[in-house]
């Protein structure tokens, strides 16, 4: 399956205030910046996309003007589950700069669990988390991960980039598959777990005034909700 043809198989639409703000801002001003949204899909033992009813996870990828690539993860699933581990495979990323924990989450570089995406060897090419590019929820992972909480839990991981690279290079790499992001999801109703991989979704032009809206969805929320930072 061509990565560019992937469509999120877990159903649902990116909803909520963030989406409304971004679209509204795009109407009132010319587009001069970009942000990207990516959904995640489960996969089977052959590495093919496999729908998981009720599972809806997504991330935003953007630069808040600090020169970093911010990956922010959300869980709007219709079933109980928790994003417990996050893995990055190659691309223009140089190193983790900060981890910003939203309400109800606590992620760190040192965490219980595997260093690579479980089942990632079944993907083509096999998923291999780059050294140091794996982040996880601390004990107990289901409680401290990103849960489908009605108050909207999230975690933001900011990366420095290799020399000469920008957020646009990161977006291109996510589009063509040279950068992949995998999640290990725990605490399903049956007690099981699942690995999911990013699926190309859409790239939305963001006008300059919408940076405020974007901050309201992510960066501003980090300030209002008194985030916990770890290096």
N, C-alpha and C positions, 0 to 999 in steps of 0.2 A: 504494500500500500504506500502510495506516494504521500510523504509527510504533508505536503501542501494541500492535499485533498482531504486531510483528516477533518472530521467534524466531531465535536464532543458527543459522545455516545451516552452520556448520563442524563440528558434531557434538561429542560428548564432553561430559563433565560437569565442573563445577568441583570438582576433587578436592584431595587433600592435607590437610595438617595444619590449614591455616587454616579450611577448611570444617568440619572435625570440631570444632574448638574453638568456633567460633561457634554451631553447632547445640547442642553440649553446654551452653554457657553459657545459651542461650535456655531450656533445660529447667529450670534450677535457680533462675531468678530472674525477676521480672516485667520486661517490656520497658520501658525508659525512654529508650533512644537508638536511633539507626538508622544503618545502613551500607548501601550499595548495591553490587551487583555488576553489571557490564555486560560482555557478550560483544561481539565485533566480527564483522561480516560483510562480505565482499567484495561488489562491485556491478559490473554490466555497463555497457555504453556508454549504455544507456537509464536508468541509475540504479536498476535493480531489483536486489534481493538475488540474489547468485549464489554457490552453494556452492563452496568451495575445499577439496577433500578433504585431510584431515590438518592443516588450519590451525585452531589454537585459541588465541585471544588474548583476554585479559579485563583489566578494570581494577576496582579498588575505589575508592569515593568516600566519604570520611568526614572527620569533624572530631575530631582527637585531643585536643580540649580547649583548643587554642591559638587558636580562632576562625578558623582557616584551612580552606580546602577542599583536602584532600589527594587527588590523583589518583595511584594507584599502578598501574603497568602490568606485566603478566606475560605470559610466552610458554610455553604448555604444548603446543605443536604436535607432531604426530607426524612432521613433516618439518622439515628444516633451513631456517631463515629467521631474520631479525633485524629487530625493530622499530627503524627508524632515525630516523624523524621523527614528531613528534606535533603535531597542530594543534587549536586550539579556536576555535569559531565562536559568538560572541555570548554571551548569558546574563548572570548576575549577577557574573561575574568582573571584578575591578578590575585586578589586575596580578599577575605572577609574584613570589612572595616568595622561595622557595628551590627549588633543584633538588637532590635527594638521590640520589646514585648508589649503587646496590647493587653487589654483587660482579660484576665483569666488565663493567660499563657505565660510560660517560662521556658524559653529555649536557650541553649548554650552549645559551645563547641564540644564540651565533654558531656556525654549523655549515655544512658544505657541502650544497647541495641547494636545492630550490625553497622559496619562502616560503608557498606554498599547497598544499593537498592535490592531488596529481596526479590528474586525472580528476574532481575535485570539482565541476566545472562541469556534469557530467552528472546530478548529484543535483537533486532538487526540494524546496525551492529550491536553487539552486547553493550549494555550500559555499565560504565565503569566510573564511579565517582572520582573526580579529580582530588588529589591529595589535599586534605584540609578543607574541602568544599562540601562537607557534610555537617549538618546542624540537627540537633534533636531536642525534644522536650526532656527535662530532667525528671527524676522520679517523683511521683508515679507518672509515666508518660501519658496515659489516657486523660488524666486530670489536668495536666499542664500543657497539653497540646492544643491545637486550634479546633475547638468543638463547634457543633452547630447550635450555638447558643443564640437565643433571640436578641441578645444585646449586641451581637456582632463581634466575635473574637477575631483577632488577626495577629500576625507576626511579620515584621519587616526585616529583611536581611539586605544590608548595603555592601556592595563590592567596589573596591578600587578596580580600575581597568588597566590593561597592558598599555604601554606607551603608544600614543597616537590613536587609540581606540576611543569611540564615543558610544553613547546609548544607542545610536542608530546601527552601529556594528553589532551590538548585542541583539537588537531586534532582528536584524538580517540573519544572524546565526540561529536564533530560535525558529525563524521561518524555514531555513534550509536544513536544519537538523544538526548543524555542527556544534550547537549548544543545546543540551537537553536537561530538563529538570524532572526529577522523580520524587514522589511522595510515598511514604509508608503510612498507611492509615489503619488505626487500631480501634478496638472497642465497638465493633458492630453489634447489633442486637443478638446475633448468634454466638458472640464471643470471638469471632474470627478477625482476620486482618486482610488487607489488600494493598497491592502496590499499583500505583497509577503513574502515567507519564503525560507530559504536557502535549496538548494537541493545538495546532495552529488555529487560532480563532479569528481575531480581527485586529487591525491597526487603525486607531481612531485619531484623526488630526485634532490637536488641542490648541485653540487660540490662546494668545498671551494672557488675557484676563482670566481664563479658566484655570490658571495656576492656583488661584485662590480656591476654586471649587475642588481642584485636585488635592490641595492641602486639607480641605475640609474632610475629604474622604480618607486621607492617610496621614500626612505629616502633621496637620493641625490636630487630628485625633490623638496623635502620639503625645502632644503637649497637654491637651485638655484632660486626658485620662492618666496623666502622671506615669509615663512608661518606665519600665525598669530596663536599664541598658547594661549590656555586658560587652567587653571588648572582643 
